[in-house]
């Protein structure tokens, strides 16, 4: 163990002194009493006590009441809150429960606390021109107790070696707590004891994931790393198996029967959970009836049931590179609720009446029963749109005609056209990536998108928009998207000038969104397209769920919700429940309770997105591991103080050139201008620059791809 410095000893004794004072805040202590209480005997240690006391006095944590007598400075205060480690700046702040300003917590003041923990912090007296600072004195609630790592078993001890991004310490595992884990295997350990920051946490193995490099092991490890479930509880599966899937004549009589209307689904070719279908027919009035039919999940999942609780906890389905981890048991998601062709299905529908110009003349929100005539893949629907030939071509072409009109109207009102290229992998039977392809939204995708948007907007407006002046709307679940942060937008505008683009950042919302759309059209097909689209999205606010409606900026909707995917999103189930309640005259629900569910759903959505990105990153590194030494053209996609990130043009894989490997100069990071600059030769590497690189090293454990400049 490394020898402790005098500073370390002084800090430890200072903390121990503060703890003594904190136990009896009004008690007076003298130097001898403190030394005795701390068990200090030697003269050298007593000198450290004096130094610690002087330091605490200087920082204002103690006050000297009379000569040689000290007490806690009661003007100081303790604050509770959540620790938030900012990944870019690598600094930790306490976000106070009372909503005050964030408080800086230095690494030396973290104790045994980790990012996300709820803690009690002792505030230091504020120093001039410095952030308010504090020290963790107690961990009130752990955000995370379980960690993924590789087990290292030695003759007399074992450790779980954890990724340093998760935990800066390895976890000591007693021999009797290995639970079958073997040396070199990926496992999950739960921390059972950790009180001393100078010692490793003690834990136990709670699950053995398998051998490093095995596809199932690695995918489960990614999910566990983000605290997401990788297996389904047996009792929930059993509850789903007991659900009666039959549709009684009595149930049909309660609903609008639309089984004789031309209806079909359009989904990805590998989809099994068809949660939306679309119908169309010409009415005698000359109007067109278009129905958006959504799986009636809440008919089968009872409130407060074990299945409902599992759906609440998961909040979303998760889509990794090679698998879907469903929110609902597969008997519901892929069978009972899935709108499979030629089967009677219970649905919740929004039925529109449109004229020839796609103007909405009337609508109805109702429970229905449907029978899908056909299951189309997006590719099959696209072929009909492009050729004008195929089964149900008249219906498909009319729906596409309406969708294009709806889209034009939406953009005229200020919607933004974010349509990023998605990277996809072709995977073999063992989960190994064998090729990369790009998924682009075509007319068939946009057809479904427009009608889903229309249904979501209509449902939100129906509940949220007051029918009478002064009427208070009932509590509802909205999908909201705030206006862009002006500072971020201005930074983005400054950056794109180096590519020769301009962006208007002030004026009406519609003017700004129109300028963003113009930019996105300009970069379409250019090598910098993905980079600029990524940065444009980063300059936007994140869309979240809330009971407090503020509109959806990106879609240019005053009212918007998520109603159309209850099989894979819990907020949609919430919306279905509220609709059922309000359409039958029920009273408004408690907003605070539902807001908590909204926040949980937003948080879980972000975690799922992080896991999805991690699985893509893993497959990218795995794919590139067989291309060591090969040369690629790319664009600098990120600049940090530890290196520059490069996105390869050919396959959109991203790797890093460590700054330590740039041996031609000493480089410094210019955060404001997104670049690093050589101190002597002044060579500059800036975000957006074109570079040629070779694949230098791959590390699947760290999901890291190292590149070298050519």
C-alpha positions as CSV (number, residue, x, y, z in Angstrom):
1,X,0.0,0.0,0.0
2,X,1.3,3.5,-0.9
3,X,2.6,5.5,2.0
4,X,0.3,8.3,3.2
5,X,1.4,11.8,2.7
6,X,1.2,14.3,5.6
7,X,-1.6,16.0,3.7
8,X,-3.6,12.8,3.6
9,X,-3.1,12.2,7.3
10,X,-4.2,15.8,8.1
11,X,-7.3,15.5,5.9
12,X,-8.3,12.2,7.6
13,X,-7.8,13.7,11.1
14,X,-9.7,16.8,10.0
15,X,-12.6,14.6,8.9
16,X,-12.5,12.7,12.1
17,X,-12.6,15.9,14.1
18,X,-15.6,17.2,12.1
19,X,-17.4,13.9,12.8
20,X,-16.8,14.3,16.5
21,X,-18.2,17.9,16.5
22,X,-21.1,16.8,14.3
23,X,-22.2,14.2,16.9
24,X,-22.6,17.0,19.5
25,X,-22.8,20.3,17.6
26,X,-23.0,22.5,20.7
27,X,-20.3,20.8,22.7
28,X,-17.0,22.7,23.3
29,X,-13.8,20.7,22.8
30,X,-10.2,21.5,23.6
31,X,-7.1,20.1,21.8
32,X,-6.4,17.5,24.5
33,X,-10.0,16.2,24.6
34,X,-9.9,15.8,20.8
35,X,-6.6,14.0,20.8
36,X,-7.8,11.6,23.5
37,X,-11.1,10.9,21.7
38,X,-9.2,10.1,18.5
39,X,-6.8,7.8,20.3
40,X,-3.8,9.9,19.5
41,X,-0.7,9.4,21.6
42,X,2.5,10.4,19.8
43,X,3.8,13.9,19.6
44,X,4.0,13.7,15.8
45,X,0.3,12.8,15.6
46,X,-0.6,15.6,18.1
47,X,1.1,18.1,15.8
48,X,-1.1,16.9,12.9
49,X,-4.2,17.5,15.1
50,X,-3.1,21.1,15.7
51,X,-2.5,21.5,11.9
52,X,-6.0,20.0,11.2
53,X,-7.6,22.3,13.8
54,X,-6.0,25.4,12.2
55,X,-7.1,24.3,8.7
56,X,-10.7,23.8,9.9
57,X,-10.6,27.3,11.6
58,X,-9.3,28.8,8.4
59,X,-12.0,27.2,6.3
60,X,-14.7,28.4,8.8
61,X,-15.8,24.9,9.7
62,X,-14.9,25.5,13.4
63,X,-14.9,28.6,15.5
64,X,-12.7,29.3,18.6
65,X,-15.1,30.4,21.4
66,X,-12.2,31.2,23.9
67,X,-8.6,30.4,24.0
68,X,-8.1,26.7,23.2
69,X,-11.8,25.9,23.1
70,X,-13.5,25.1,19.8
71,X,-17.0,24.3,18.5
72,X,-18.7,23.6,15.2
73,X,-19.5,26.7,13.2
74,X,-23.3,26.4,13.3
75,X,-23.6,29.1,10.7
76,X,-22.4,26.4,8.2
77,X,-25.0,23.9,7.0
78,X,-25.5,20.5,5.6
79,X,-27.2,19.9,2.3
80,X,-28.6,16.7,0.8
81,X,-28.9,15.9,-2.8
82,X,-27.8,13.7,-5.7
83,X,-24.2,13.5,-7.0
84,X,-23.8,14.2,-10.7
85,X,-20.5,13.5,-12.4
86,X,-20.2,15.5,-15.7
87,X,-18.6,13.1,-18.2
88,X,-17.0,15.8,-20.3
89,X,-15.6,18.0,-17.6
90,X,-15.0,15.0,-15.3
91,X,-16.1,17.0,-12.3
92,X,-18.7,16.0,-9.7
93,X,-21.4,18.3,-8.4
94,X,-24.1,17.9,-5.8
95,X,-27.6,18.7,-7.2
96,X,-29.3,19.9,-4.0
97,X,-32.8,18.5,-3.1
98,X,-33.9,22.1,-2.4
99,X,-33.2,23.2,-5.9
100,X,-30.3,25.4,-5.1
101,X,-27.1,26.0,-7.1
102,X,-24.9,22.9,-7.8
103,X,-22.1,22.4,-5.2
104,X,-18.7,21.3,-6.4
105,X,-17.3,18.1,-4.7
106,X,-13.6,17.5,-5.2
107,X,-12.5,13.8,-5.7
108,X,-10.7,14.0,-2.3
109,X,-14.0,14.9,-0.7
110,X,-16.2,12.1,-2.2
111,X,-15.5,9.6,0.5
112,X,-17.2,6.3,-0.5
113,X,-19.8,8.1,-2.6
114,X,-20.4,7.4,-6.3
115,X,-22.1,9.2,-9.1
116,X,-25.9,9.2,-8.7
117,X,-25.8,8.5,-4.9
118,X,-28.0,10.5,-2.6
119,X,-25.7,12.0,0.0
120,X,-25.3,14.5,2.9
121,X,-22.7,17.1,2.2
122,X,-21.0,19.6,4.6
123,X,-20.7,23.0,2.9
124,X,-17.4,24.8,3.1
125,X,-17.4,28.6,3.5
126,X,-17.7,30.1,0.1
127,X,-14.4,31.6,-1.2
128,X,-14.2,34.6,-3.4
129,X,-14.6,33.9,-7.1
130,X,-14.9,30.2,-6.5
131,X,-17.7,27.7,-6.9
132,X,-19.5,26.7,-3.7
133,X,-17.7,23.5,-2.4
134,X,-18.5,20.8,0.0
135,X,-17.6,17.4,1.3
136,X,-19.6,14.2,1.5
137,X,-20.1,13.2,5.1
138,X,-22.7,10.4,4.6
139,X,-24.1,8.3,1.8
140,X,-27.9,8.2,2.3
141,X,-28.9,6.1,-0.6
142,X,-26.9,4.2,-3.2
143,X,-27.9,4.8,-6.8
144,X,-26.2,1.5,-7.8
145,X,-25.1,-1.5,-5.7
146,X,-24.3,-4.0,-8.5
147,X,-21.4,-3.7,-10.9
148,X,-20.2,-5.7,-13.9
149,X,-16.6,-6.9,-14.2
150,X,-14.1,-9.7,-14.9
151,X,-13.5,-12.0,-12.0
152,X,-9.9,-12.5,-10.9
153,X,-9.5,-15.5,-8.6
154,X,-6.1,-15.9,-6.7
155,X,-5.1,-18.6,-4.3
156,X,-6.1,-16.6,-1.2
157,X,-8.5,-13.9,-2.5
158,X,-10.6,-12.8,-5.4
159,X,-11.5,-9.4,-7.0
160,X,-14.0,-8.3,-9.5
161,X,-12.1,-6.0,-11.9
162,X,-14.6,-3.2,-12.8
163,X,-14.5,-0.7,-15.6
164,X,-13.0,2.5,-14.2
165,X,-15.8,4.5,-15.7
166,X,-18.2,2.6,-13.4
167,X,-16.1,2.3,-10.2
168,X,-12.6,3.4,-9.5
169,X,-12.0,0.5,-7.1
170,X,-12.0,-3.2,-7.7
171,X,-14.4,-5.2,-5.5
172,X,-13.0,-7.6,-3.0
173,X,-14.9,-10.9,-3.1
174,X,-14.5,-13.4,-0.2
175,X,-14.1,-17.0,-1.2
176,X,-17.4,-18.1,0.2
177,X,-19.2,-15.4,-1.9
178,X,-18.0,-16.4,-5.4
179,X,-21.3,-18.3,-6.0
180,X,-19.8,-20.4,-8.8
181,X,-17.8,-17.7,-10.5
182,X,-14.5,-18.8,-12.1
183,X,-11.4,-16.9,-12.9
184,X,-11.7,-14.8,-16.1
185,X,-15.5,-14.9,-16.3
186,X,-17.7,-11.8,-16.6
187,X,-19.8,-11.5,-13.4
188,X,-22.1,-9.2,-11.5
189,X,-21.1,-8.3,-7.9
190,X,-23.2,-6.5,-5.3
191,X,-21.3,-4.3,-2.8
192,X,-22.2,-5.5,0.7
193,X,-19.8,-3.4,2.7
194,X,-17.8,-0.2,2.1
195,X,-17.2,2.4,4.8
196,X,-13.5,3.2,4.3
197,X,-12.5,5.0,1.1
198,X,-8.9,3.8,1.6
199,X,-10.0,0.2,1.3
200,X,-11.7,-1.7,-1.5
201,X,-15.4,-2.3,-1.2
202,X,-16.4,-5.8,-0.2
203,X,-19.0,-7.7,-2.3
204,X,-20.5,-10.9,-3.4
205,X,-21.1,-12.4,-6.9
206,X,-24.8,-12.4,-7.6
207,X,-24.8,-13.6,-11.2
208,X,-22.3,-15.3,-13.5
209,X,-22.8,-13.9,-17.0
210,X,-20.4,-16.2,-18.8
211,X,-17.1,-16.1,-20.7
212,X,-15.6,-12.9,-22.0
213,X,-16.2,-12.5,-25.7
214,X,-19.3,-14.7,-25.8
215,X,-22.1,-12.7,-27.5
216,X,-24.8,-13.4,-25.0
217,X,-22.4,-12.6,-22.1
218,X,-21.4,-9.3,-23.6
219,X,-25.0,-8.2,-24.5
220,X,-26.2,-9.1,-21.0
221,X,-23.1,-7.3,-19.5
222,X,-24.1,-4.1,-21.4
223,X,-27.6,-4.3,-20.0
224,X,-26.4,-5.0,-16.5
225,X,-23.9,-2.1,-16.7
226,X,-26.7,0.3,-17.1
227,X,-28.9,-1.4,-14.5
228,X,-31.3,-2.7,-17.1
229,X,-32.9,-6.2,-16.9
230,X,-31.5,-9.0,-19.1
231,X,-33.9,-11.7,-18.2
232,X,-37.6,-11.9,-17.5
233,X,-38.9,-12.9,-14.0
234,X,-40.6,-16.3,-14.2
235,X,-43.6,-15.2,-12.1
236,X,-44.3,-12.4,-14.7
237,X,-44.1,-14.9,-17.6
238,X,-46.5,-17.2,-15.6
239,X,-49.0,-14.4,-15.1
240,X,-48.9,-13.6,-18.8
241,X,-49.5,-17.3,-19.7
242,X,-52.7,-17.2,-17.6
243,X,-54.3,-14.3,-19.5
244,X,-57.4,-15.3,-21.5
245,X,-56.7,-14.3,-25.1
246,X,-60.3,-15.0,-26.2
247,X,-62.5,-12.2,-27.5
248,X,-66.1,-12.6,-26.5
249,X,-69.2,-11.5,-28.4
250,X,-70.0,-9.3,-25.4
251,X,-66.7,-7.5,-25.7
252,X,-67.1,-6.9,-29.5
253,X,-70.6,-5.4,-28.8
254,X,-68.9,-2.7,-26.6
255,X,-66.6,-1.7,-29.5
256,X,-66.8,-0.3,-33.0
257,X,-66.5,-3.3,-35.3
258,X,-64.0,-2.5,-38.1
259,X,-63.1,-6.0,-39.2
260,X,-64.6,-5.5,-42.6
261,X,-62.5,-2.4,-43.4
262,X,-59.3,-2.8,-45.4
263,X,-56.5,-2.8,-42.8
264,X,-52.8,-3.6,-42.8
265,X,-49.6,-3.3,-40.8
266,X,-46.3,-1.9,-42.1
267,X,-43.3,-2.8,-40.0
268,X,-39.6,-3.8,-40.2
269,X,-39.0,-7.2,-41.7
270,X,-37.7,-8.7,-38.4
271,X,-40.5,-7.2,-36.2
272,X,-42.8,-9.5,-34.2
273,X,-44.7,-6.9,-32.1
274,X,-47.1,-5.2,-34.5
275,X,-48.6,-2.5,-32.2
276,X,-50.1,-0.3,-34.9
277,X,-52.3,-0.9,-38.0
278,X,-53.8,1.5,-40.5
279,X,-57.2,1.2,-42.3
280,X,-58.7,3.2,-45.2
281,X,-62.0,3.4,-47.0
282,X,-64.0,5.9,-49.0
283,X,-67.2,7.2,-47.3
284,X,-70.5,7.9,-49.0
285,X,-70.0,11.6,-48.1
286,X,-67.0,11.8,-50.4
287,X,-64.6,12.0,-47.5
288,X,-61.9,9.4,-46.7
289,X,-61.9,7.5,-43.4
290,X,-58.4,6.6,-42.2
291,X,-58.1,4.6,-39.0
292,X,-55.0,4.4,-36.8
293,X,-55.5,1.3,-34.7
294,X,-53.2,0.6,-31.7
295,X,-53.0,-2.6,-29.7
296,X,-55.3,-2.4,-26.7
297,X,-52.7,-3.5,-24.2
298,X,-54.4,-2.1,-21.1
299,X,-57.4,-4.3,-21.8
300,X,-55.2,-7.3,-21.0
301,X,-52.9,-5.8,-18.4
302,X,-54.7,-5.0,-15.2
303,X,-53.8,-2.0,-13.1
304,X,-51.4,-2.8,-10.3
305,X,-50.9,-6.4,-11.6
306,X,-47.5,-8.0,-11.5
307,X,-47.2,-7.5,-15.3
308,X,-48.1,-3.8,-14.9
309,X,-45.4,-3.4,-12.2
310,X,-42.8,-5.0,-14.4
311,X,-43.8,-2.7,-17.3
312,X,-43.5,0.3,-14.9
313,X,-40.0,-0.7,-13.8
314,X,-38.8,-1.4,-17.4
315,X,-40.7,1.6,-18.9
316,X,-39.5,0.7,-22.4
317,X,-38.4,-2.1,-24.7
318,X,-34.7,-2.1,-25.4
319,X,-33.3,-2.6,-28.9
320,X,-29.7,-3.8,-28.9
321,X,-27.8,-4.7,-32.1
322,X,-28.9,-8.3,-32.1
323,X,-32.0,-8.6,-29.9
324,X,-35.0,-6.9,-28.4
325,X,-35.5,-7.0,-24.6
326,X,-39.3,-6.5,-24.5
327,X,-41.1,-4.4,-21.9
328,X,-44.0,-6.9,-21.8
329,X,-43.8,-10.7,-21.8
330,X,-43.5,-12.1,-25.3
331,X,-46.9,-13.8,-25.0
332,X,-48.4,-10.3,-24.9
333,X,-46.0,-8.4,-27.1
334,X,-45.6,-11.0,-29.9
335,X,-48.9,-12.9,-29.6
336,X,-52.0,-11.6,-27.8
337,X,-51.5,-7.9,-28.5
338,X,-49.6,-8.1,-31.7
339,X,-51.9,-7.1,-34.6
340,X,-51.1,-10.1,-36.7
341,X,-52.9,-10.6,-40.1
342,X,-56.2,-12.6,-40.3
343,X,-56.8,-12.5,-36.6
344,X,-59.4,-10.6,-34.6
345,X,-57.7,-8.1,-32.4
346,X,-58.8,-5.6,-29.8
347,X,-57.5,-2.0,-30.5
348,X,-57.7,1.6,-29.3
349,X,-58.2,3.7,-32.4
350,X,-58.3,7.2,-33.7
351,X,-60.5,7.3,-36.7
352,X,-60.1,10.3,-39.0
353,X,-62.3,11.8,-41.8
354,X,-60.1,13.6,-44.4
355,X,-61.0,15.4,-47.6
356,X,-59.0,15.0,-50.8
357,X,-56.5,17.6,-49.5
358,X,-55.8,15.7,-46.2
359,X,-57.7,18.3,-44.3
360,X,-59.1,16.9,-41.0
361,X,-62.9,17.2,-41.0
362,X,-63.7,15.0,-38.1
363,X,-62.3,12.4,-35.8
364,X,-63.3,9.8,-33.2
365,X,-61.3,8.2,-30.4
366,X,-62.8,4.8,-29.6
367,X,-62.1,1.2,-28.7
368,X,-62.5,-1.1,-31.7
369,X,-62.0,-4.6,-33.0
370,X,-60.1,-5.1,-36.3
371,X,-58.8,-7.9,-38.5
372,X,-55.6,-7.0,-40.4
373,X,-55.8,-8.1,-44.1
374,X,-52.0,-8.1,-44.7
375,X,-48.6,-7.7,-43.0
376,X,-46.3,-5.5,-45.1
377,X,-42.6,-5.0,-44.5
378,X,-41.4,-1.4,-45.2
379,X,-39.5,-2.8,-48.2
380,X,-42.7,-4.4,-49.6
381,X,-44.7,-1.2,-49.1
382,X,-41.9,0.9,-50.7
383,X,-42.0,-1.4,-53.8
384,X,-45.8,-0.7,-54.2
385,X,-45.2,3.0,-53.7
386,X,-42.4,3.1,-56.3
387,X,-44.0,0.8,-58.9
388,X,-47.7,1.4,-58.4
389,X,-48.2,-2.4,-58.5
390,X,-49.1,-5.0,-55.8
391,X,-51.7,-6.1,-53.4
392,X,-53.8,-3.3,-51.9
393,X,-52.0,-0.8,-54.2
394,X,-54.9,1.6,-54.4
395,X,-55.1,1.9,-50.6
396,X,-51.4,2.1,-50.2
397,X,-51.0,4.8,-52.8
398,X,-53.9,6.9,-51.4
399,X,-52.4,6.7,-47.9
400,X,-49.0,7.8,-49.2
401,X,-50.6,10.7,-51.0
402,X,-52.2,11.9,-47.8
403,X,-49.0,11.3,-45.8
404,X,-47.1,13.6,-48.2
405,X,-49.7,16.3,-47.8
406,X,-49.6,16.1,-44.0
407,X,-45.8,16.3,-44.1
408,X,-45.8,19.4,-46.2
409,X,-48.3,21.1,-43.9
410,X,-46.2,20.1,-40.8
411,X,-43.0,21.6,-42.2
412,X,-44.9,24.7,-43.2
413,X,-45.8,25.2,-39.5
414,X,-42.1,24.9,-38.4
415,X,-41.4,21.2,-37.9
416,X,-37.7,20.2,-38.2
417,X,-36.6,17.4,-40.5
418,X,-34.1,15.4,-38.4
419,X,-33.6,12.2,-40.4
420,X,-30.2,10.8,-39.3
421,X,-28.7,7.8,-41.1
422,X,-28.8,4.8,-38.7
423,X,-25.9,2.3,-38.7
424,X,-27.0,-1.3,-38.8
425,X,-25.0,-4.6,-38.7
426,X,-25.7,-7.9,-40.5
427,X,-25.1,-10.5,-37.8
428,X,-24.3,-14.2,-38.2
429,X,-25.9,-16.9,-36.1
430,X,-23.2,-16.5,-33.3
431,X,-23.9,-12.7,-33.1
432,X,-20.7,-11.8,-35.0
433,X,-21.0,-8.7,-37.2
434,X,-20.2,-9.6,-40.9
435,X,-21.2,-6.3,-42.6
436,X,-22.4,-2.8,-42.0
437,X,-25.3,-1.1,-43.8
438,X,-27.2,2.2,-43.4
439,X,-30.9,2.5,-42.7
440,X,-32.6,5.4,-44.3
441,X,-36.2,6.5,-44.0
442,X,-38.1,6.1,-47.3
443,X,-41.7,7.0,-48.2
444,X,-43.1,3.8,-46.6
445,X,-41.5,4.8,-43.3
446,X,-42.7,8.4,-43.6
447,X,-46.3,7.2,-44.5
448,X,-46.6,5.4,-41.1
449,X,-44.7,8.2,-39.3
450,X,-47.2,10.9,-40.5
451,X,-50.3,9.0,-39.4
452,X,-48.8,8.1,-36.0
453,X,-47.9,11.7,-35.5
454,X,-51.4,12.8,-36.4
455,X,-52.9,10.2,-34.0
456,X,-50.6,11.3,-31.2
457,X,-51.3,15.0,-31.8
458,X,-55.1,14.5,-32.0
459,X,-55.2,12.5,-28.7
460,X,-53.1,15.1,-26.9
461,X,-55.2,18.0,-28.2
462,X,-58.5,16.2,-27.4
463,X,-57.6,15.9,-23.7
464,X,-55.2,18.9,-23.3
465,X,-56.9,21.7,-25.1
466,X,-59.7,23.4,-23.1
467,X,-63.1,23.3,-24.7
468,X,-64.3,26.3,-22.8
469,X,-62.6,29.5,-21.7
470,X,-61.1,29.2,-18.2
471,X,-61.6,25.4,-18.2
472,X,-58.7,23.6,-16.5
473,X,-57.5,20.6,-18.6
474,X,-57.3,17.2,-16.9
475,X,-53.9,15.7,-16.0
476,X,-52.4,14.0,-19.0
477,X,-49.1,12.6,-20.2
478,X,-47.4,14.8,-22.8
479,X,-44.3,14.3,-24.9
480,X,-42.7,17.7,-24.7
481,X,-39.6,19.3,-26.5
482,X,-38.3,22.6,-25.4
483,X,-37.0,25.4,-27.7
484,X,-33.2,25.3,-28.4
485,X,-30.8,26.8,-25.9
486,X,-29.8,30.1,-27.5
487,X,-26.1,29.7,-26.4
488,X,-25.8,26.2,-27.8
489,X,-27.4,27.3,-31.1
490,X,-25.0,30.3,-31.4
491,X,-22.0,28.0,-30.8
492,X,-23.3,25.6,-33.4
493,X,-23.8,28.4,-35.9
494,X,-20.2,29.6,-35.3
495,X,-18.9,26.1,-35.8
496,X,-20.6,25.4,-39.1
497,X,-19.2,28.6,-40.7
498,X,-15.9,26.8,-41.2
499,X,-17.7,24.5,-43.6
500,X,-19.2,27.5,-45.4
501,X,-22.8,27.2,-43.9
502,X,-24.9,29.8,-42.2
503,X,-27.7,29.5,-39.7
504,X,-30.1,32.1,-38.4
505,X,-30.3,31.8,-34.6
506,X,-32.7,34.6,-33.7
507,X,-36.3,35.4,-34.6
508,X,-39.5,33.5,-34.5
509,X,-39.5,29.8,-33.8
510,X,-40.7,29.1,-37.3
511,X,-37.9,31.2,-38.8
512,X,-35.2,29.3,-36.8
513,X,-36.7,25.9,-37.6
514,X,-36.9,26.8,-41.3
515,X,-33.2,27.8,-41.2
516,X,-32.3,24.5,-39.6
517,X,-34.2,22.6,-42.2
518,X,-32.4,24.6,-45.0
519,X,-29.1,23.6,-43.4
520,X,-30.0,20.0,-43.2
521,X,-31.0,20.0,-46.9
522,X,-27.7,21.7,-47.7
523,X,-25.5,19.0,-46.0
524,X,-27.5,16.1,-47.4
525,X,-25.1,13.7,-49.0
526,X,-22.0,15.6,-48.0
527,X,-19.2,14.0,-46.0
528,X,-19.8,16.2,-43.1
529,X,-23.6,15.4,-43.0
530,X,-23.5,13.0,-40.1
531,X,-21.3,15.3,-38.0
532,X,-23.4,18.4,-38.6
533,X,-26.6,16.5,-38.0
534,X,-25.2,15.1,-34.8
535,X,-24.1,18.6,-33.5
536,X,-27.5,20.1,-34.6
537,X,-29.3,17.5,-32.5
538,X,-26.9,18.2,-29.5
539,X,-27.9,21.9,-29.7
540,X,-31.5,20.9,-29.2
541,X,-33.2,20.2,-26.0
542,X,-34.1,16.5,-25.2
543,X,-37.7,15.4,-25.6
544,X,-39.2,14.1,-22.3
545,X,-42.5,13.0,-20.8
546,X,-44.3,15.4,-18.5
547,X,-47.8,16.2,-17.2
548,X,-46.9,19.9,-17.7
549,X,-47.5,20.6,-21.4
550,X,-45.2,23.1,-23.1
551,X,-45.6,21.8,-26.7
552,X,-43.2,20.0,-29.0
553,X,-40.8,22.4,-30.7
554,X,-39.2,19.8,-33.1
555,X,-42.6,18.7,-34.4
556,X,-44.2,22.2,-34.2
557,X,-47.2,20.8,-32.3
558,X,-48.9,22.7,-29.4
559,X,-50.1,19.3,-28.0
560,X,-48.3,16.0,-28.4
561,X,-48.3,12.7,-26.6
562,X,-47.2,9.0,-27.2
563,X,-50.3,6.9,-27.8
564,X,-49.2,4.6,-30.6
565,X,-46.7,2.1,-29.1
566,X,-48.1,0.6,-25.8
567,X,-46.4,-2.7,-26.4
568,X,-43.0,-1.1,-26.1
569,X,-43.4,2.1,-24.1
570,X,-45.0,2.5,-20.7
571,X,-46.1,6.2,-21.3
572,X,-48.3,5.0,-24.1
573,X,-50.0,2.6,-21.6
574,X,-50.4,5.5,-19.2
575,X,-52.1,7.5,-22.0
576,X,-54.4,4.6,-22.8
577,X,-55.4,4.3,-19.1
578,X,-56.1,8.1,-18.9
579,X,-58.1,8.0,-22.1
580,X,-60.2,5.2,-20.9
581,X,-60.9,7.1,-17.6
582,X,-61.7,10.5,-19.2
583,X,-63.8,9.2,-22.2
584,X,-66.1,7.6,-19.6
585,X,-66.4,10.8,-17.5
586,X,-63.8,10.0,-14.9
587,X,-62.2,12.8,-12.8
588,X,-58.7,14.1,-13.2
589,X,-55.9,12.1,-11.6
590,X,-53.2,13.4,-9.2
591,X,-50.7,15.3,-11.3
592,X,-47.8,14.8,-8.9
593,X,-48.1,11.0,-8.9
594,X,-48.2,10.8,-12.7
595,X,-45.3,13.3,-13.0
596,X,-43.1,10.9,-11.1
597,X,-44.0,8.1,-13.6
598,X,-43.2,10.5,-16.4
599,X,-39.8,11.3,-15.0
600,X,-39.0,7.6,-14.4
601,X,-40.1,6.9,-18.0
602,X,-37.8,9.7,-19.4
603,X,-34.9,8.4,-17.3
604,X,-35.4,4.8,-18.4
605,X,-35.7,5.9,-22.0
606,X,-32.2,7.6,-21.7
607,X,-30.7,4.5,-20.1
608,X,-32.1,2.3,-22.8
609,X,-30.6,4.6,-25.5
610,X,-27.2,4.5,-23.7
611,X,-27.3,0.7,-23.7
612,X,-28.3,0.6,-27.4
613,X,-25.3,2.9,-28.2
614,X,-23.0,0.7,-26.1
615,X,-24.1,-2.4,-28.0
616,X,-23.5,-0.6,-31.4
617,X,-20.1,0.5,-30.1
618,X,-19.2,-3.1,-29.1
619,X,-20.2,-4.4,-32.5
620,X,-18.2,-1.6,-34.2
621,X,-15.1,-2.6,-32.3
622,X,-15.7,-6.3,-32.9
623,X,-16.2,-5.6,-36.6
624,X,-13.0,-3.4,-36.9
625,X,-10.9,-6.0,-34.9
626,X,-10.5,-8.0,-38.1
627,X,-9.3,-4.8,-40.0
628,X,-6.2,-4.0,-38.0
629,X,-3.8,-2.0,-40.0
630,X,-6.3,-1.1,-42.7
631,X,-6.5,2.6,-43.8
632,X,-9.7,4.7,-43.9
633,X,-10.8,8.2,-44.6
634,X,-12.7,9.9,-41.8
635,X,-13.9,13.1,-40.2
636,X,-12.9,14.4,-36.7
637,X,-16.2,14.0,-34.8
638,X,-15.0,14.9,-31.3
639,X,-12.1,16.7,-29.6
640,X,-11.2,16.3,-25.9
641,X,-8.2,16.9,-23.8
642,X,-7.2,13.2,-24.0
643,X,-7.6,12.7,-27.7
644,X,-9.5,13.3,-31.0
645,X,-12.4,11.1,-32.1
646,X,-12.7,10.2,-35.8
647,X,-15.8,8.8,-37.6
648,X,-14.9,6.7,-40.6
649,X,-16.7,7.7,-43.8
650,X,-17.1,4.1,-45.1
651,X,-18.9,2.5,-42.1
652,X,-19.6,5.4,-39.6
653,X,-17.5,3.5,-36.9
654,X,-15.9,5.9,-34.5
655,X,-12.5,5.5,-32.9
656,X,-10.0,7.7,-31.0
657,X,-6.5,8.9,-31.6
658,X,-5.0,9.3,-28.1
659,X,-3.3,12.7,-27.7
660,X,-0.3,10.9,-26.1
661,X,0.4,9.2,-29.5
662,X,0.7,12.6,-31.3
663,X,4.5,12.6,-30.9
664,X,5.3,15.5,-33.4
665,X,4.5,18.2,-30.8
666,X,3.0,19.0,-27.4
667,X,-0.7,19.6,-28.0
668,X,-3.1,21.6,-25.9
669,X,-6.9,21.5,-25.9
670,X,-8.9,24.5,-27.0
671,X,-12.4,23.7,-25.8
672,X,-14.0,26.9,-27.1
673,X,-12.9,26.2,-30.7
674,X,-13.3,22.4,-30.7
675,X,-9.6,21.8,-31.5
676,X,-6.2,20.8,-30.2
677,X,-3.2,22.9,-31.2
678,X,0.6,22.1,-31.3
679,X,2.5,24.4,-28.9
680,X,5.6,24.7,-31.2
681,X,4.5,23.9,-34.7
682,X,0.9,25.3,-34.3
683,X,-0.6,22.4,-36.2
684,X,-4.3,22.2,-35.5
685,X,-6.8,19.3,-35.5
686,X,-10.3,20.7,-35.4
687,X,-13.8,19.2,-35.2
688,X,-14.9,18.5,-38.8
689,X,-11.4,18.2,-40.3
690,X,-10.9,15.4,-42.8
691,X,-8.2,12.9,-41.8
692,X,-6.8,9.6,-43.0
693,X,-6.2,7.0,-40.3
694,X,-5.4,3.3,-39.8
695,X,-6.8,0.9,-37.3
696,X,-4.2,0.6,-34.6
697,X,-5.8,-1.3,-31.7
698,X,-9.1,-2.7,-30.6
699,X,-10.2,-3.5,-27.0
700,X,-13.5,-5.3,-26.7
701,X,-13.5,-5.2,-22.9
702,X,-13.4,-1.4,-22.9
703,X,-15.3,-1.1,-26.2
704,X,-12.4,1.0,-27.5
705,X,-11.1,1.5,-31.0
706,X,-7.7,3.2,-31.2
707,X,-6.7,4.9,-34.5
708,X,-3.4,6.3,-35.7
709,X,-2.9,9.2,-38.2
710,X,-1.6,8.2,-41.6
